[in-house]
Amino acid sequence: MRHRLLEARRKDSGFTLIELLIVIVILGVLAAVVVLAVGAFDDRGEEAACKSDVKAVEVAVEAYRAKNGSYPGSLDDLVSNTDENYLRSLPNTSTSKDFAYHIEYIPGTGAVQGFLNKGTDTTDDDVDCLTGAVNTPAP
């Protein structure tokens, strides 16, 4: 009896090469799915941050207008005002592609827009983070 058990164990001593390859392929597919899913979260985070900054600047601009009767001359006025700080710090206003997004302000109308920087060149199109419209920079 003992002899039969030892002989049976010798025959079932491990996994076959095919079984190991199947497991490796399945793990590779799962790893690829996770990497793609995590990469998508990064884009949504930048878009949400852009929208949040645009709304914060819009509120600060309107608060400035309500108190002073006119729109600020620049976004710097919202931070450097000694009596009231409408913003703690300025959001990114540089159109450099080093940043994920930038905010643009038009003093005459008080309009605030946020653009997601797409591509690596300054001539690449940017996308409005609120509407999704494509903004082609001027040459």
Beta strands, then each sheet from edge to edge (+ up, - down):
strand 1: 101-106
strand 2: 111-117
strand 3: 126-128
strand 4: 134-135
sheet 1: 1+ 2- 3+ 4-
end
